[in-house]
């Protein structure tokens, strides 16, 4: 498995992966209602965001995306059939390292507020701390830089 920065030509694959997940599933229509479209992602990647893809045998199997201005990881998704192969860990490391390289001492992310969700435990396993439920019921996690 290898990770690399996502290219604009990868955007359609990012949407395919995002809509394939079992937990926290959203359709393209639901994502579009949130203002997340191929055009908006392209704009994000050309301004204050960066995304990475994980590839296994030249197939993109997951991605992460982070926002420098917000100091946040916006998302990390892996195709269900490739969960447990290390892609998520590698993608999180890429996003975290990029945010740390921007000089941030603390970063954050939002995920479902259910400890039974895989993502909830995954983030805790990677050193993220659950710090509070948001107005929409989601859990905010933070991570401190540890040099």
C-alpha positions, 0 to 999 in steps of 0.5 A: 500500500502506498499513499500520495497526495490526491490530484484533481483527477481523483475527485470522482473516485473520492466520491465513489469511496465516500458513498460506499462506506457502511458506517456514516453512509451518505448518498451523493444527493445528501453530500450535495445538500451539504454543499460538497460537490466535485466542483467544491472539492476541486476548489478546496484542494486548490486553496486551503485543503489537501487530500491523500489517497491510499492505493493498493495494486494501483487501486485507490482504496481510501482517502483523507482530507484536511483543512489548514485554516480550520485545523481539522481533518474533514474526513477519512474513508476507506472502501469496506473491503479494504478496512483493516489493511492499514490504509486508514492509519496511513491516511490519518498520518498523512493528514496529521503530519500535514497539519502539524507541518503548518505549525498547528499545536492542536487539531480536531475532527468530528465523528459520530457520537457512538462508541460502538462505531468503528471510527470512534474507537479508531480515532481513540486508538490513534491518540485522539481525545473525545472532548464534547458533543456538538449541537448536531449530536456529533462528537468532537475529538482533538489531538495535541502535537507531540514532538 
